[in-house]
């Protein structure tokens, strides 16, 4: 598998992507419907909404979050292609020692969920993993891990339904492949290119840290296989700060792609989803 590209330049110019790119409301996919990838048509039966259940990051649930990982139809179809490749391609089996599968860990994230993640959940884990860190330092680190919620025409990727967080699963064992990252760390291990060693050449990378130990084949090849499946096969675009985040049609994805023409707006929630949120909140 080829090296994952160096995303230093994209990270450097990322700030403000969500407000400087206008949504193309005339695009044929602008009103692409939301679908549940667990349906038979798509087959992601283990997909979930990460914040709808007690999670390892906060130890609690978020109020009013149905376990319904909705995503745009076009993105769901692309995920099917990536998953088919991972399950059947002999190069994947040779690289990883097993066929693989995409597990969707998060998709649509309504405004109140995104707000909780930004205001409470991520500051909590950053502080826990970095004792003594100041509020100002936490504020500086937050954009590396979670987008600040807003309600303008170019909102955060998960609010538009065009983005997913995924995990690469070993089909032989049913367990996730090690991706070499611990949530809340601030040394860049979430960056797609962290283990590609671009930082070994002075001035070539914004990554300052290097792996404390030699990277294992499972971590290096697993990340490369996932990146290839999601980008080259599915045609999605990675978040240059998160190896697990991919999307299409939202401002971040179209900034990364170079098109600079996002076409998804804030996702219109189905009535049943809104009713389920209200039901959960009233309990």
Backbone as a ProteinNet text record, in pm:
[ID]
protein_1_A
[PRIMARY]
XXXXXXXXXXXXXXXXXXXXXXXXXXXXXXXXXXXXXXXXXXXXXXXXXXXXXXXXXXXXXXXXXXXXXXXXXXXXXXXXXXXXXXXXXXXXXXXXXXXXXXXXXXXXXXXXXXXXXXXXXXXXXXXXXXXXXXXXXXXXXXXXXXXXXXXXXXXXXXXXXXXXXXXXXXXXXXXXXXXXXXXXXXXXXXXXXXXXXXXXXXXXXXXXXXXXXXXXXXXXXXXXXXXXXXXXXXXXXXXXXXXXXXXXXXXXXXXXXXXXXXXXXXXXXXXXXXXXXXXXXXX
[TERTIARY]
83	0	86.7	46.7	122.5	112.2	209.3	207	83.7	31.8	-72.7	-7.6	-70.1	-7.3	21.3	109.9	142.4	34.9	-36.8	-148.1	-112.5	15.8	59.7	-3	1.3	-51.2	-201.5	-273.5	-418.3	-453.1	-375.8	-401.1	-372.3	-268.6	-228.9	-334.9	-406.1	-504.3	-648.5	-666.6	-800.5	-889.3	-834.2	-913.1	-1003.4	-1131.7	-1226.8	-1290.6	-1259.9	-1317	-1469.3	-1528.5	-1673.2	-1748.2	-1678.2	-1745.4	-1705.4	-1595.4	-1552.3	-1603	-1663.3	-1713.4	-1865.7	-1924.4	-2070.7	-2127.9	-2239.7	-2306.6	-2376.8	-2356	-2420	-2560.3	-2658.8	-2796	-2859.3	-2793.5	-2845.4	-2786.6	-2693.4	-2630.8	-2735.6	-2728.7	-2830.5	-2836.4	-2729.7	-2730.2	-2757	-2793	-2813.3	-2919.2	-3023.7	-3130.6	-3125.2	-3007.2	-2987.2	-3044.4	-3130.6	-3197.9	-3104.3	-3143.5	-3074	-3124.9	-3034.1	-3071.8	-3001.8	-3052.9	-2991.6	-2904.9	-2773.2	-2685.9	-2703.1	-2782.7	-2808	-2915	-2982.2	-3084.1	-3021.2	-3100.5	-3049	-2980.9	-3027.7	-2970.8	-2822.4	-2780.4	-2642.2	-2564.1	-2627.1	-2566.9	-2473.6	-2470.1	-2382	-2457.9	-2479.9	-2566	-2505.8	-2373.9	-2309.4	-2287.3	-2344.6	-2330.3	-2403.4	-2353.8	-2417.2	-2387	-2461	-2431.9	-2351.5	-2229.5	-2135.8	-2188.8	-2250	-2290.8	-2428.8	-2490.7	-2624.2	-2620	-2503	-2488.7	-2373.1	-2363.7	-2248.2	-2119.8	-2026.1	-1905.1	-1780.6	-1669.6	-1545.1	-1489	-1534.1	-1479	-1533.8	-1666.2	-1726.8	-1791.2	-1818.9	-1885.1	-2033.3	-2089.6	-2231.6	-2289.3	-2420.8	-2486.8	-2516.1	-2544.6	-2587	-2738.9	-2802.4	-2948.5	-3007.8	-3109.9	-3184.6	-3112	-3034.5	-2958.7	-3004.6	-3088.1	-3129.3	-3010.6	-3013.4	-2907.8	-2942.1	-2936.2	-2970.8	-2863.6	-2762	-2648.2	-2681.5	-2764.6	-2809.7	-2697.4	-2702.3	-2601.8	-2668.7	-2612.7	-2668.2	-2660.1	-2759.3	-2769.5	-2644.9	-2593.9	-2475.4	-2355.6	-2338.6	-2227.8	-2244.7	-2366.9	-2392.5	-2355.2	-2389.9	-2356.1	-2204.7	-2135.6	-1989.5	-1926	-1983.7	-1935	-1951.9	-2059.4	-2081	-1967.7	-1924	-1815.2	-1684.4	-1656.8	-1534.6	-1536.8	-1651.7	-1662.5	-1647.8	-1704	-1690.1	-1544.2	-1471.4	-1327.8	-1252.7	-1281	-1210	-1239.2	-1359.2	-1398.3	-1342.8	-1317.8	-1288.8	-1153.3	-1087.3	-963.4	-847.4	-775.5	-664.5	-549.6	-529.7	-422.3	-450.5	-576.9	-614	-582.6	-622.2	-597.2	-446.9	-368.8	-224.1	-163	-208.4	-151.6	-188.1	-312.6	-363.3	-371.5	-357.7	-370.6	-514.2	-606.1	-748.8	-826.8	-942.1	-1031.6	-1080	-1128.8	-1166.3	-1305.5	-1351.6	-1486.9	-1487.2	-1571.3	-1588.3	-1700.9	-1671	-1775.4	-1799.5	-1922.2	-1956.9	-1981.5	-1898.7	-1910.3	-1984.5	-2002	-2079.4	-2109.2	-2221.3	-2259.4	-2324.1	-2454.2	-2523.2	-2511	-2479.1	-2468.7	-2545.2	-2669.9	-2748.7	-2678.6	-2726.7	-2660.8	-2635.2	-2735.3	-2718.2	-2613.4	-2597	-2494.4	-2356	-2342.7	-2215	-2175.6	-2273.2	-2245.8	-2194.3	-2256.7	-2210.4	-2068.1	-2041.7	-1907.5	-1802.5	-1836.3	-1740.5	-1727.5	-1838.9	-1838	-1800.1	-1832.4	-1817	-1726.1	-1761.6	-1697.8	-1548.5	-1514	-1371.6	-1287	-1331.9	-1252.2	-1227.1	-1327.5	-1314.2	-1201.8	-1198.5	-1097.9	-959	-952.4	-821.9	-762.3	-845.5	-797.3	-755.2	-832	-801.4	-667.7	-639.1	-516.7	-397.3	-423.1	-315.6	-332.5	-303.4	-321.5	-244.6	-310.7	-245.3	-262.2	-323.7	-342.6	-440.6	-416	-500.1	-621.7	-721.7	-840	-803.1	-706.2	-662.6	-598.1	-518.2	-454	-557.2	-658.8	-766.1	-837.8	-866.8	-934.4	-852.2	-721.2	-634.4	-636.2	-650.4	-647.1	-780.6	-891.1	-1023.3	-1043.7	-1007.3	-1032.8	-963.2	-864	-795.3	-880.1	-979.2	-1054.6	-1203.4	-1259.2	-1403.2	-1432.6	-1524.1	-1560.2	-1654.9	-1635.7	-1723.5	-1859.1	-1967.9	-2099.9	-2146.1	-2212	-2274.9	-2392	-2474	-2595.7	-2602.9	-2486.6	-2490.4	-2503.5	-2494.2	-2518.2	-2405.5	-2292.7	-2183.4	-2140	-2224.9	-2198.2	-2099.1	-2086.9	-1991.3	-2030.9	-1930.8	-1958	-2064.1	-2057.4	-2153.9	-2295.1	-2307	-2438.9	-2506.8	-2427.1	-2479.2	-2513.7	-2471.1	-2500.5	-2409.8	-2303.9	-2213.8	-2086.6	-2072.1	-1948.2	-1974	-1876.1	-1882.4	-1749.6	-1756.5	-1638	-1641.3	-1529.7	-1529.4	-1413.6	-1427.3	-1322	-1300.8	-1176.5	-1143.5	-1147.7	-1231.5	-1254.9	-1194	-1128.5	-1073.7	-1188.7	-1216.5	-1330.4	-1307	-1181.1	-1153.7	-1184.8	-1148.9	-1163.2	-1282.9	-1330.2	-1437.4	-1390.1	-1259.6	-1203.4	-1146.8	-1141.8	-1082.6	-931.7	-880.2	-735.8	-683.3	-564	-501.4	-468.8	-518.4	-489.6	-385.8	-331.1	-221	-258.3	-379.3	-423.3	-501.4	-480.3	-561	-633.2	-767.2	-846.8	-802	-793.6	-757.5	-610	-526.5	-384.6	-362.5	-257	-235.3	-105	-57.6	70.2	55.8	-65.8	-83.7	-107.3	-127	-145.8	-275.3	-369	-492.8	-471.2	-366.4	-342.9	-321.8	-383.4	-367.4	-222	-137.8	0.8	100.4	52.5	143.9	251.8	213.7	308.8	383.5	365.2	434.6	573.8	608.1	743.6	784.9	689.6	726.8	802.3	776.5	841.1	990.2	1037	1180.5	1262.6	1201	1269.3	1229.5	1323.5	1297.3	1224.4	1114.7	1038.1	937.3	929.1	837.9	700.9	691.1	565.8	541.9	412.4	375.4	369	390.7	391.3	525.5	522.3	645.7	692.2	597.9	632.6	655.2	726.4	745.2	700.6	666	625.1	731.5	686.7	781	846.7	778.2	832.3	812.9	889.6	869.4	724.5	667.1	527.4	509.1	402.1	376.9	317.3	337.3	275.8	123.8	62	-83.5	-130.4	-61.4	-98.6	-72.9	47.1	83.4	-0.6	-9	-82	-233	-281.1	-423.8	-469.4	-391.4	-426.1	-420.8	-319.8	-307.5	-421.2	-457.5	-567.6	-698.5	-725.1	-846.8	-849.8	-740.9	-734.4	-759.9	-697.5	-714.3	-859.3	-917.8	-1055.8	-1152.2	-1134	-1228.3	-1208.3	-1085.5	-1059.1	-1055.6	-966.3	-951.3	-1068.7	-1122.4	-1233.9	-1367.9	-1391.1	-1521.3	-1531.1	-1417.7	-1422	-1455.7	-1433.4	-1455.2	-1324.6	-1331.3	-1214.6	-1192.5	-1065.4	-1032.3	-1021.8	-1055.4	-1024.9	-874.1	-799.8	-653.4	-605.6	-700.1	-664	-720.7	-793.9	-854.3	-853.1	-777.2	-766.2	-898.1	-989.5	-1115.9	-1232.2	-1214.2	-1324	-1317.6	-1427.6	-1434.2	-1569.8	-1572.8	-1698.9	-1694.1	-1807.7	-1819.5	-1939.1	-1923.1	-2033.3	-2038.9	-1974	-1970	-1850.3	-1846.5	-1738.3	-1597.8	-1578.7	-1445.7	-1401.1	-1488.8	-1453.2	-1421.7	-1500.9	-1478.3	-1359.6	-1322.3	-1195.8	-1079.5	-1085.3	-978.9	-970.1	-1084	-1084.8	-1027.4	-1032.2	-986.4	-1096.1	-1217.4	-1327.3	-1376.6	-1373.7	-1421.2	-1567.5	-1644.7	-1786.5	-1871.9	-1894.4	-1982.5	-2125.8	-2199	-2336.8	-2437.8	-2394.7	-2489.1	-2509.4	-2635.3	-2666	-2696.2	-2749.3	-2787.2	-2891.2	-2865.8	-2955.3	-3092.9	-3195.1	-3332.7	-3369.3	-3388.6	-3415	-3552.2	-3563.6	-3694.8	-3782.1	-3911.4	-4003.8	-3986.6	-3968.1	-3955.7	-3831.9	-3726.4	-3602.8	-3624.6	-3692.5	-3720.2	-3811.6	-3908.4	-3999	-3923.1	-3828.6	-3749.8	-3660.6	-3601.6	-3521.4	-3605.2	-3723.6	-3812.3	-3851.8	-3877	-3915.3	-3803.9	-3680.2	-3565.3	-3543.7	-3555.8	-3532.2	-3637.2	-3757	-3865.3	-3859.5	-3773.1	-3766	-3692.7
-119.8	0	125.2	224.6	348.5	430.2	520.1	610.7	700.7	733.9	835.3	970.2	1057.9	1186.1	1273	1368.1	1466.7	1575.4	1590	1684.6	1815.3	1844	1964.2	2090.8	2106.6	2229	2241.6	2131.2	2136.4	2171.2	2121.7	2157.7	2305.4	2355.5	2495.2	2591.9	2554.7	2644.4	2606.9	2512.8	2461.9	2563.6	2644.1	2736.3	2823.5	2827.7	2911.1	2846.4	2718.1	2651.3	2655.4	2650.6	2637.2	2766.3	2878.2	3005.7	3067.6	3023	3084.6	3011.1	2893.1	2816.2	2817.6	2867.7	2875.4	2742.2	2703.4	2579.1	2597.1	2501.7	2503.5	2442.4	2526.9	2478.8	2426.7	2446.3	2396	2260.3	2212.3	2083.6	1972.8	1874.3	1767.7	1685.8	1687.1	1611.8	1700.1	1824.5	1915	1861.2	1799.4	1745.9	1593.3	1539.1	1395.1	1349	1247.9	1209.9	1142.3	1147	1072	927.9	834	692.1	629.7	516.3	441.1	331.1	336	236.7	96	78.7	-55.3	-128.7	-58.1	-122.1	-226	-322.6	-433.2	-386.3	-277.2	-225.6	-193.1	-157.7	-116.8	-219.1	-278.2	-390.8	-359.5	-235.4	-202	-224	-349.7	-383.6	-344.4	-323.7	-286.8	-136.3	-57.4	88.2	144	255.1	316.5	465.8	536.6	676	676.6	720.5	706.4	767.1	885.3	955.6	913.4	813.9	773.4	674	630.6	532.2	573.9	522.1	552.9	518	610.7	590.5	607.9	555.4	556.9	696.2	790.7	924.6	1001.5	989.8	1067.8	981.9	855.8	769.1	796.6	876	907.6	924.2	927.6	949.1	1097.8	1133.8	1269.9	1272.7	1375.8	1379.8	1390.7	1309.5	1322.1	1275.9	1168.1	1119.3	979	962.6	828.1	750.5	620.3	536.7	509.2	614.6	606.7	679.7	608	670.4	711.5	811.4	851.8	915.8	893.6	947.8	972.3	1059.8	1087.3	962.4	947.9	829.9	809.1	915.1	900.4	852.4	903.1	860.5	714.3	673.9	534.7	439.8	475.5	391.2	379.5	488	486.1	398.9	401.4	316.2	168.5	135.6	-3.4	-48.9	37.6	3.1	-17.6	69.1	55.1	-74.5	-106.5	-227.1	-353.1	-350.5	-464.8	-489.3	-382.4	-393.7	-454.9	-406.7	-455.1	-602.2	-645.6	-784.1	-882	-835.3	-929.1	-913.7	-800.2	-777.9	-859	-935.9	-1017.9	-935.2	-813.6	-729.3	-688.8	-668.3	-636.9	-755.1	-873.7	-995.5	-1016.4	-989.5	-1007.6	-905.2	-781.4	-674.8	-690.8	-730.3	-733.2	-873.1	-975.3	-1111.6	-1155.6	-1071.9	-1101.4	-1005.5	-1047.7	-949	-853.7	-738.3	-635.3	-581.9	-497.6	-443.1	-304.3	-217.1	-83.8	-87.2	-42	-22.8	127.3	169.2	310.2	340.1	426.3	459.4	590.2	669.2	792.7	847.2	916.1	974.7	1110.4	1121.2	1246.7	1281.1	1407.7	1454.5	1585.9	1582.9	1705.6	1811.8	1933.9	2048.4	2029.6	1982.4	1972.2	1867.8	1765.5	1664.7	1723.5	1794.3	1857.4	1959.4	2032.4	2133.7	2069.1	1957.2	1887.7	1835.6	1780.3	1728.3	1838	1957.5	2069.1	2132.4	2151.6	2225.3	2140.1	2009.3	1926.7	1804.9	1721.1	1590.2	1599.4	1670.8	1677.3	1754.5	1867.8	1930.8	1837	1752.5	1659.4	1559.9	1501.1	1398	1457.8	1577	1642.3	1673.9	1722.4	1753.9	1626.7	1519	1393.9	1337.5	1349.3	1292.7	1387.9	1511.3	1609.9	1688.3	1624.2	1691.4	1823.3	1925.8	2054.8	2145.9	2095.8	2179.1	2291.7	2410.7	2526.4	2530.5	2610.5	2627	2684.4	2774.9	2835.9	2732.1	2643.7	2539.3	2440.2	2410.7	2322.9	2386.6	2516.4	2587.1	2581.8	2585.9	2578.1	2438.9	2336.5	2199.2	2151.5	2208.1	2159.4	2145.5	2245.6	2232.4	2113.9	2055.8	1940.4	1814	1816.8	1695.7	1705	1825	1838.5	1976.1	1980.1	2107.6	2185.8	2316.6	2402.1	2411.6	2385	2386.2	2526.4	2537.6	2663.6	2630.7	2728.8	2703.1	2786.8	2821.9	2895.2	2797.6	2845.2	2761.9	2663.7	2680.7	2585.2	2532.3	2449.9	2404.9	2288.8	2231.4	2123.8	1998.7	1918.7	1803.6	1707.4	1672.2	1575.3	1633.3	1763.2	1826.6	1819.5	1796.1	1792.9	1652.3	1551.9	1414	1359.7	1434	1389.1	1326.6	1314.6	1264.4	1145.4	1057	941.2	923.9	870.4	823.9	671.9	611.8	467.8	399.9	270.6	187.7	66.5	27.3	-88.9	-214.3	-310.6	-430.2	-553.5	-637	-764.2	-864.1	-913.5	-1003.6	-1141.3	-1178.3	-1307.9	-1304.7	-1195.8	-1188.7	-1104.9	-1018.2	-927.5	-807.9	-797	-688.4	-578.9	-455.8	-347	-365.7	-327.2	-320.7	-203	-217.4	-108.6	5.1	125.6	239.6	333.8	295.6	371.8	506.3	518.5	647.5	629	721.5	726.4	860.3	854.4	976	1079	1205	1312.6	1343.6	1257.1	1288.3	1411.5	1484.8	1610.3	1608.2	1488.8	1478	1446.4	1444.5	1426.5	1285.9	1190.3	1052.3	1033.2	1125.7	1116.1	1156.9	1232.3	1278.6	1159.6	1158.7	1044.6	1012.8	1114.8	1098.9	1089.2	1073.4	1074.3	968.1	846.6	735.7	722.6	820.1	814.7	878.1	935.4	984.8	1105.6	1184.7	1307.7	1403.2	1393	1481.7	1453.5	1342.8	1312.7	1411.2	1474	1574.5	1712.1	1787.1	1916.5	2009.3	2066.7	2161.5	2099.1	1966.1	1898.7	1871.9	1880.5	1845.7	1935.6	1957.4	2031.8	1941.3	1812.1	1717	1725	1756.2	1773.3	1644.7	1563.5	1440.4	1325.8	1225.8	1102	986.3	871.9	757.5	723.5	691.9	658.1	523.5	435.2	304.9	284.1	193.9	165.6	127.3	182.1	156.4	11.3	-51.5	-190.9	-198.7	-311.8	-328.5	-315.3	-362.7	-353.7	-209	-121.6	19.5	84.9	68.7	136.6	88.9	-42.2	-95.8	-80.1	-92.2	-74.2	65.6	164.8	302.9	324.4	268.4	284.6	214.7	95	21.6	98.5	147	223.1	348	420.6	544.1	514.6	410.2	375.1	337.2	254.7	210.4	328.5	418.9	529.9	639.8	658	765.4	714.7	622.1	574.6	490.1	408.3	320.8	392.5	453	515.6	658.6	723.1	861.1	962.3	925	1017.1	1089.9	1184.3	1265.6	1264	1248.1	1236.7	1374.4	1379.5	1497.6	1495.6	1598.4	1594.3	1588	1593.6	1583.2	1458.4	1374.1	1254	1140.1	1036	922.8	848.6	865.2	789.7	866.3	992.8	1078.4	1097.3	1060.5	1073.2	1129.9	1199.8	1256.1	1304.1	1355.9	1413.1	1507.9	1620.4	1714.8	1822.6	1801.3	1902.9	1995.6	2112.5	2208.3	2154.1	2077.1	2023.8	1927.9	1836.5	1738.6	1805.7	1907.2	1972.8	2069.5	2114.5	2187.5	2092	1973.7	1875.2	1828.7	1811.6	1763.4	1865.1	1992.5	2099	2159	2102.3	2156.7	2288.8	2299.7	2418.8	2450.9	2346.1	2365	2264.6	2288.4	2199.6	2208.5	2099.9	2100.4	2050.7	2000.6	1963.5	2080.4	2104.6	2200.4	2127.1	2197.4	2132.6	2025	1904.8	1793.4	1815.5	1787.7	1795.9	1663	1665.6	1542.4	1486.5	1355.6	1293.8	1316.7	1320.3	1343.2	1237.7	1110.9	1005.5	1024.9	1081.3	1104.7	1213.6	1322	1431.8	1384.2	1301.4	1248.7	1160.9	1082.1	995.6	1079.6	1187.4	1276.4	1338.1	1383.4	1444.8	1342.3	1220.5	1114.8	1085.4	1079.1	1050.8	1165.2	1288	1405	1417.6	1367.7	1381.5	1276.8	1179.7	1071.2	1119.4
0	0	0	-80.8	-89.9	37.8	56.4	171	163.3	278.5	286.9	261.4	184.5	152	274.5	256.3	358.6	356.9	467.9	474.8	546	557.5	629.3	572.1	441	379.1	398.7	386.4	406.2	550.6	644.6	784.1	807.7	745.9	766.3	716.7	611.4	549.5	580.9	672.7	702.3	772	858.8	939.8	853.6	888.7	816.8	695.9	671.8	554.9	556	676.8	688.5	660.4	659.4	633.1	499.7	442.8	317.1	193.6	212.1	99.2	98.9	-8	-18.9	-66.4	-9.7	-48.4	-182.3	-271.8	-403.5	-390.9	-376.2	-355.8	-484.4	-599.7	-726	-763	-682.6	-711.2	-704.7	-795.1	-795.7	-666.5	-587.8	-462.5	-340.2	-363.8	-249.8	-152.8	-205.5	-121.4	-114.6	-130.2	-116.3	17.7	18.3	143.9	243.2	368.7	472.6	473	492.5	500.3	621	662.9	771.7	710.9	728.1	664.2	718.2	824.2	877.3	796.9	708.1	625.6	533	491.2	409.6	282.5	226.9	102.6	116.6	238.2	260.1	342.8	441.5	511.7	626.7	673.5	785.1	916.8	949	1061.9	1196.8	1201.4	1327.3	1338.8	1248.8	1254.6	1375.7	1426.2	1542.7	1546.6	1631.8	1661.9	1790.9	1784.5	1895.8	2024.5	2014.9	2135.1	2186.4	2125.8	2169.1	2283.9	2323.1	2430.4	2521	2642.2	2726.7	2652.5	2651.6	2573.1	2658.8	2608.6	2684.3	2700.6	2618.4	2625.4	2744.2	2770.6	2877.8	2984.7	2953.6	3048.7	3063.7	2975.8	2983.4	2843.7	2836.3	2708	2690	2567.2	2537.8	2530.3	2585.7	2587.5	2447.7	2421.9	2297.6	2174.1	2184.8	2069.8	2034	1933.5	1891	1834.3	1851.2	1793.1	1647.3	1567.9	1425.9	1345.9	1298.2	1230.3	1086.8	1072.3	940.2	858.9	727.6	636.7	501.6	422.9	290.5	201.9	115.1	29.8	-55.3	-117.3	-203.1	-123.4	-2.2	82	122.8	154.2	191.3	77.3	-44.2	-159.6	-176.7	-151.3	-162.4	-54.4	63.4	171.2	137.4	69	25.8	-64.9	-156.3	-247.6	-171	-75.4	3.8	83.9	141.9	223	138.1	20.3	-71.1	-104.9	-130.2	-159.9	-42.3	77.9	195.8	224.7	192	218.3	115.7	-7	-116.4	-183.3	-167.7	-243.2	-184.3	-267.1	-215.7	-159.1	-209	-156.1	-11.2	20.6	158.4	248.7	204	283.4	304.1	199.8	212.3	308.3	299.5	382.4	529.5	556	692.6	752.5	669.1	717.4	732.6	686.2	698.8	610.3	559.7	499.2	607.3	565.4	661.9	632	719.8	711.9	774.1	719.6	775.9	879.2	999.6	1100	1114.9	1095.8	1109.2	1256.6	1314.2	1455.8	1481	1377.9	1392.2	1253.9	1242.5	1114.1	1142	1116.7	1145.4	1293	1319.3	1457.4	1467.5	1514.8	1524.6	1608.7	1597.5	1658.6	1808.1	1882.7	2026.7	2064.2	1978.8	2003.2	1977.7	1866.8	1834.1	1941.4	1991.2	2093.1	2221.7	2261.5	2381.4	2361.6	2244.6	2217.5	2229.3	2179.7	2179.1	2317.2	2385.6	2512.1	2632.6	2626.9	2746.6	2724.4	2625.6	2615.2	2583.3	2477.2	2440.4	2541.5	2594	2699.9	2817.6	2848.9	2959.5	2934.3	2815.9	2791.2	2770.2	2710	2693.7	2831	2921.3	3055.7	3129.5	3111.9	3179.8	3133.3	3004.9	2949.7	2959.8	2996.1	3008.5	3138.6	3252.6	3381.7	3387.2	3440.7	3453.9	3334.4	3227.5	3109.4	3141.6	3087.5	3116.8	3025.4	3064	2980.5	2844.7	2844.1	2718.3	2626.5	2685.3	2605.5	2552.2	2633	2586.4	2468.2	2478.7	2369.8	2241.6	2254.6	2137.3	2075.3	2160	2111.3	2054.3	2100.8	2062.1	1911.6	1829.2	1684.5	1618.7	1685.7	1629	1640	1730.7	1759.1	1728.1	1729.8	1709.1	1651.2	1555.8	1493.4	1582.9	1589.2	1667.8	1598.9	1670.4	1605.9	1571.2	1459.5	1421.2	1330.4	1302	1225.2	1097.5	1042.2	915.8	798.5	677.8	559.2	530.3	595.1	577.1	713.9	776.1	912.1	917.6	1034.7	1054.8	975.3	933.8	846.5	898.5	1027.6	1080.5	1088.3	1089.5	1092.2	955.5	852.2	715.4	669.3	745.1	707.1	599.2	566.3	460.4	511.3	643.6	701.4	791.6	797.5	886.4	957.7	1080	1151	1142.8	1102.6	1078.3	1151.2	1164.6	1224	1133.8	1114.5	1032.3	1119.9	1078.9	1158.8	1092.4	1171.7	1126.3	1116.1	995.9	979.4	1040.4	1061.1	1123.7	1273.2	1337.7	1483.5	1527.3	1438.9	1476.1	1556.2	1578.2	1657.9	1568	1618.1	1538.9	1523.3	1408.2	1391.7	1473.9	1527.4	1602.9	1506.5	1535.8	1449.1	1509.2	1623.2	1679.1	1735	1785.9	1839.5	1967.5	2063.3	2184.1	2185.9	2199.1	2194	2295.7	2252.6	2341.5	2345.2	2286.3	2279.1	2194.3	2222.3	2149.1	2069.5	2038.5	1968.4	1819.7	1769.9	1626	1579	1669.9	1624.9	1547.3	1561.2	1482.9	1337.8	1310.3	1174	1080.5	964.2	872.8	840	831.9	788.9	904.6	1028	1142.7	1131.5	1092.2	1089.1	956.2	867.4	738.3	744.7	859	888.2	804	759.3	688.3	781.3	912.2	1007.8	1022.8	964.1	971.4	890.3	791	708.3	758.6	809.8	871.4	774.9	824.6	745.3	652	648.9	557.1	617.7	750.5	816.5	936.8	966.9	1087	1209	1189.5	1300	1370.7	1498.9	1573.9	1640.4	1682.7	1753.4	1655.8	1701.9	1627	1715	1654.6	1736.2	1839.8	1962.6	2068.4	2043.5	1971	1935.1	1785.7	1724.1	1582	1555.4	1449.5	1419.8	1376.8	1425.5	1390.4	1250.2	1181.6	1049.5	1054.4	1163.4	1175.4	1172.2	1245.1	1248.9	1113.9	1062	938.5	820.3	802.1	687.7	706.2	828.5	853.5	816.7	853.8	820.3	669.2	605	459.4	385.1	430.5	367.2	383	504.3	527.3	441	438.2	359.7	211.5	159.8	18.1	-11.4	73.2	50.9	50.7	144.2	160	55.9	9.7	-86.1	-229.9	-259.1	-397.1	-444.1	-354.4	-393.1	-377.9	-263.7	-237.2	-289.1	-312.8	-360.3	-253.3	-125.6	-15.1	16.5	109.1	142	292.4	332.4	473.1	537.8	664.2	744.8	770	732.4	747.7	892	987.6	1128.4	1195.3	1117.9	1175.5	1074.5	1101.9	1011.1	994.6	1088.8	1086.3	1023.3	990	944.1	792.4	724	578	538	427	383.5	240.2	198	64	63.9	-3.6	-18.1	87.3	200.1	305.9	282.7	347.4	321.4	347.2	455.9	483.7	374.5	336.3	232.7	100.4	65.1	-63.3	-58.7	60.5	76	51.8	113.6	96.9	-47.7	-112.8	-251.4	-349	-310.6	-399.8	-483.8	-475.9	-556.2	-499.3	-364.5	-293.8	-324.2	-358.4	-388.8	-311.9	-182.9	-106.9	-157.3	-141.2	-190.9	-89.3	24.6	128.8	224.3	259.9	364.6	493.2	591.3	716.2	684.7	731.8	701	763.3	685	735.9	800.4	930.3	1003.3	969.5	951.9	931.4	1054.5	1034.7	1145.9	1255	1214.7	1314.6	1400.5	1342.4	1417.5	1521.8	1480.1	1572.8	1685.8	1652.3	1755.3	1855	1803.2	1892	1983.8	1929.6	2012.1	2123.8	2089.3	2189.2	2294.7	2252	2345.3	2444.4	2396.1	2483	2581	2531.5	2616.5	2727	2701	2799.2	2908.7	2893.9	2993.6	3118.4
[MASK]
+++++++++++++++++++++++++++++++++++++++++++++++++++++++++++++++++++++++++++++++++++++++++++++++++++++++++++++++++++++++++++++++++++++++++++++++++++++++++++++++++++++++++++++++++++++++++++++++++++++++++++++++++++++++++++++++++++++++++++++++++++++++++++++++++++++++++++++++++++++++++++

